[in-house]
Amino acid sequence: MNNSVLARTSGVVFAVIAFGHLVRAAFRWEVLFAGWSVPIWVSVLIAILFGYLAYESFKRRPAHYVCTGGCGGVSSKPGACQAEGCAKKGVPLVECRI
């Protein structure tokens, strides 16, 4: 599994957990854990923590490099465009994190 898929998958899992705790806090659902009533502030804290982890997971996707000359060249490593007939052949590729 490459880093991009792992980052995206963990981001989705963290986001689902954060959303579940936000829903629990919004509707004030009671949760009992081993006979202990879990306070709402615990869910708010967990939602903030897992929301941050989801944000970081989506933000930290690995960069790739693209040619802006119209040839559509993409590389996982920095370098220059090598496409024959491209207007920007030999020009450094631009970093992209989308």
Protein Blocks (a to p, Z undefined) as FASTA:
>chain_A
ZZklmmmmmmmmmmmmmmmmmmmmmnopacdeehiacdfklmmmmmmmmmmmmmmmmmmp
ccddddfehnopacfbdcddfbehiakgoiacdddfZZ
